[in-house]
Amino acid sequence: MWTPKGKRPIVVTTGSHQKTCVFGVLSIDGRQLFRRYDTFDRYTFLDYLKKLQNKFHKVILFLDRAPQHYRSIIVRKHFEENKDILRVEWFPKGSPEFNAVEECWKQGKDDLLVSRYYPKFHNLKKSITKYYRTKRFSLDITKYLLRNVT
């Protein structure tokens, strides 16, 4: 933010505490699937898993340990019922450096939120949806997965 010397900067905010969430996946061959949801719970995660399986068919999915990823009986049941096409591996606890999607969240936050004002929450949600549906991340996920491997 730039302001004339001696002037106090004014940052316009909405004061809103509304939330939205984005699920995302990157594949080794460069394909990706990001979807925005209004809530982050077992039902939205399950819906996202089904979209993921429709797009990629056979999947090895690396997940962090968010409770929505493993605590729900319906999610665990889905993993079990689809174990022939959906293999789940868990990132070590507290290890975002292994997860390339974390870089996507960082880039999105920088591109969508830094020095930007959205007068209404639905404007922000539309921008998030468009951003993650059109942005192509050029990340080598193997470099993230193999960090600190000797």
Buried (B, 14 or more C-beta within 10 A) or exposed (E): EEEEEEEEEEEEEEEEEEEBBBBBBBEEEEEBBBBBBEEBEBBBBBEBBEEBBEEBEEBEBBBBEEEBBBEBEEBBEBBEEBEEEBEBEEBEEEBEEBBBBBBBBEBBEEEBEEEEEBEEBEEBBEBBBEBBEEBEBEBEBEEBBEEEEE
